Amino acid sequence: MGTTFVHAKPHADAPGFWMRDSILELWLRLLALHIEDPAAPPTLATSIRDRWLLASRGYFNGCVPHRLDEAVATPEGEAIIRAAIHSLLKSLAKAPVDLGPEVLNLMGFNGGEFVGRMETWRLVEVGQAFLGLLDGTVGESASSTAFMPGSSR
């Protein structure tokens, strides 16, 4: 099981956090589905959505190409990402306590299949961490694994 460092700034020593690839891939897949549909593609929103749908396929072990730093490099991109995170968190607040593999495996992952259940709190924690990273209140150096969203408790 691989891990990927998530950061929102383009420089090498940018603050961020490590995440387990399976949780990051699930988060990116769900987040991509919460990006508002643009009126006419191609737009920045479709570019981000397409990139995250590919990144979440399960092909990338140990280096999921989230490119969050590129997605939020402009005010428009950051607004798209923030809106998607808030939309997903709102849906997760109404979701069951956990999501079973029979549902998760419907989402078209290619790198394997879910066999266990995914507790909803894990995804909420990831959403809060992403918002904290964008706000500059969450994140450490790549040498720290003190906080891994979706893996604590």
N, C-alpha and C positions, 0 to 999 in steps of 0.2 A: 504494500500500500504506500503510494507516494505522497509527498507533500509539496505545496507550492507557496512561495512567498507572495503575498498580495500587498501592493503599494499603490498610492495614488499620485506619486510625483515621479518625474522621468529620470531622476539622478540615482546613481548607484547606492548611495547611503540613505535613501528615502526611508522614513519610518513606515512600518507595516506590520504584518503578522503572518505567521505560517498557518496553513489550513490543510487538512487532509483532502486529497484530490477528489475523493468520492463525494464529500460534502460540498466542496467548491463547485464541482461539475453539476450537482443537483441544484445548488443555489443559482448558478449562471443560467441553467435551463429554465428554471421557474422565473427568474428575473427577466430573461429575454421575452418570455411570454407576457410580461407585465409592462413592456415598453409600448406606449400608445401607438396605434397604427397611424402612420402618416397618410395624408390625403393623396399624395402622389409620390411614389418612389422614383429615383433613389434619393434618400435623405440621410442625414447623420443618424437618425433613429434606426433606419433599416440597416445601415452599415454596422452599428453596434449590435443590433439584434442578430444579424447574420454571423458576425464574429463570435458572439457568445453561444449561439446554437452549435457552431462548429467546435468551439472550445469545450463544450459540455458533452460531446459525443463519446468520450471515454478513450480517445486515441492517445492522450498525452499523459504519461506517467511521470510524475515528479516535476512537471513544468507545464501546467495548464496555462495556455496563452490568454489570460483574462484581459490584458491590456487596459486595465482600469485607468492607468495614467493617461493613455491616449483618449479614452472615452470622456474623461472629465477635463481635458486640456482647454476646453472653451466653456464659456458660461452656458451656451446652449447644450453642450454635452453633459455638463454637470446637472443642469435642470432636468434633462431626460432621465439620467440615472437616479437622481433623488426622487423624482415622481414615480419611477418604477419600483424603487425600494419601498416607498410609502404605500403604494398600491398592493404590493406583495405582502407587506406586514399587516395591512388591513385584512387581506384574505386569510392570512395565517391565524389571525385572532379569532376567526370563525371556523377554522379547520379543526378536525379531530385531534386528539392528543398525540396521535402518531399516524403515520402514513404507511400502509402495508406494501410489500413487494408487488402484490397483484396490481396496484395502482402505479407505483413508481416505474415498473417495467413497461408501462404503456407509453412512456415518453420518448422512446426511440434512442436509448443509450446503446452504444455499440461495443464498448470495452468490457462487457461483462453484464451481469444482472444483479439486481438487489435480491438478497435472500432474507434479509432481516427487515425489521421495521425501522422507520426514521421518526424519531420523536420530534414533534413540531417545535419544541423549545429550542432545539439545535438551530433550526433555520431562523427563528426569531433572533437568537443570539448573533448569528451571522449578519443579519440585517442591521442590527444595532451597531455591530462592529464596523460595517461598511460606512454607515452614517458617521460614526465617530472618526473614522479615518478621513472622510471628506471634511469634517469639522476641525480636524487637527487635534482631537482629544484622545485618540486611540492610536497606538502604533509604537513599535520599538524597532531596534535594529534587526537586521537579518540574522544576527548571531543569537537572538533570544527566542526561545519557544515557551516563554512564561505564559503567554495567552494565545490559545489556538481556538478561534471561534467555532462553535458547534461541537467541541470536544471536551468541554469542561463539565463540572459537576461531579 
